[in-house]
Amino acid sequence: MPVFIESAKILIVFSTISKSHVMPLEVVAKLLAERNHEVTFFTPFPSGKAIKNLREVQIPFDEKDKEFLNQIAKNPEDSSMFTMMKEMPKLITKTGNTTLQLPEMRRIMKEEKFDLLINGYFMTEFILGLGDHFKVPTIVFSPAGALGNIHRMLGNPLSPSGAPHVLAQSVEFNFVGRIKNFFMNIIDVLVMRQIANYIGKEVYNYNFPPDQYRSYEESLRNVSLVLLNTHFSSARPRPYLPNMIEVGGLQVKPNPSPLPNDLKTFLDEAEDGAILFSLGSNAKSTFLPENTIKTLLKAFSQIKQRVVMKWESDTLKGKPENVFISKWLPQDDVLAHKNIKLFISHCGFGGLIEAKYHGVPILGIPLFADQPANADMIEKEGWGKQISINTITADELRDTINEMITNPKYANVVKQLSLLAKDRPMNAQETAIYWIEYVIRHHGAPHLHYPSADLNFFQDNSLDVIAFLVFTVYVIFKILAFICKKIFCGTFCYLYIIPGEIGKSKDHPGHCYSREHSVLLKVGETTHTNQCEEISCYDDYSMRIAGCGTFSIQDPKCKKFIRDLSKPYPTCCTSFICVEPVDVFETSNHLDQVDRNSLE
């Protein structure tokens, strides 16, 4: 990695209440500080440690704001997505305004200058206004892949027929699978993106008045680079622009940190191996229904492995001897321990990356958001299974745990996937730092800007071009048809008899009658229709129809042809005739449909 000697002033802001989302960006902030950059980090979860070159500013939030996530943990099957869509916008709006109105934020906006803005993204488009305020390049970090406006910011194509949506990683790309993936993209564009824009515009316009700053839409188009907390070894491959960089695994340490002594001793002495149980940083295990907790503990008491359990309380009633509880666990470091045999997880993407990196199978208990899709992918790849935590019995859970630990197929598959996750030219941390400094070195890297980012939906999908081409072809066709009618109509034509349609009139001797055109003509008479067709009546009661179009007769009653009528001919370019004894029509019942002047 090239040496970057200059010290840059970098502002990092992550307006969220999810600790797992912040952790990768916390790693980035510390690494940048170690490389002599001056870093200001607005975060809800400051480390509390004094680190050279790193200034942390806490974003306050109320733990009660996360209550709805715990309610979902109690009933994950009960409209969790609807609850998320209802509650999340309120929370993001509240946290966003709190962040941008912090006294320290207002102070630095007045008094300080920066060289780069890094925006931690989860529907936090409003933070992009700081890039315009400080007139600096902006990098976006997404902890959950390319959701919401991420693709739109840089103009990256969605490719719904071949690129899996981040919430549909396990879909098969047969016809049915492509339908599912297509609708996931439609939901993302028409629902998730609109929710993000609704939140973003409201908070953005309040804190960055349109008369003083670039518009909300312009701010989306002025993102220099996106760092994605994904990697093709942990997700399905898809196309990305050069300024979309996968750095999945930022929180994974190349060298694990030492565990707390009590936890280290507990794991070191696990002769039959150990299991890690965690529902992540958002949902609390303590909010699980009482019956579910009893089921878990009963199953844990019936296995010989030790269990490390994330439990947000100092006590756990009925805790078996083989269970270790802690309010917070260094998850990556625990998974790196040699005795960990299984990870019982909610299937958050961060935990998925860590488990795959360390080669630990997963027993999934997905709750909401991308977790069900992640669990499906794990199961499909063959290194995990999933259960419904609120319906499984203790015996079923025990048997599932024993099967996954004793059956080597799960461990063998994940060990191969671990090799893929580790086989990179630079690890995730080095990759992130390289590209951050790349943007600084090249003053925003405008050469990476993709023109599609400046186009709206209709332009980006060439709908305006298609409409123009269709209109042009239509106009050309109409012009040619007009020329054909004006110049060639009646000059080149076809002559035909259609049996049953054209013949002589029985009750009007000396007349031809065309049922097709409702026209009665004297022999030798000619008339014109509204379609620029010229109709003439001949001595043999055949009728000459002159017009522009394409015509073909294939009728066994036609005996004699001037042209081969088995092939169609443009009527303005050729002529043919079929001569056959004509039919005789009673026309007295049709006089209300014919030109009476022709009878005079």
Summary of the structure (lengths in Angstrom):
residues: 600
radius of gyration: 37.1
end to end distance: 100.1
largest distance: 118.2
contacts: 1891
relative contact order: 0.09
helix: 42%
strand: 17%
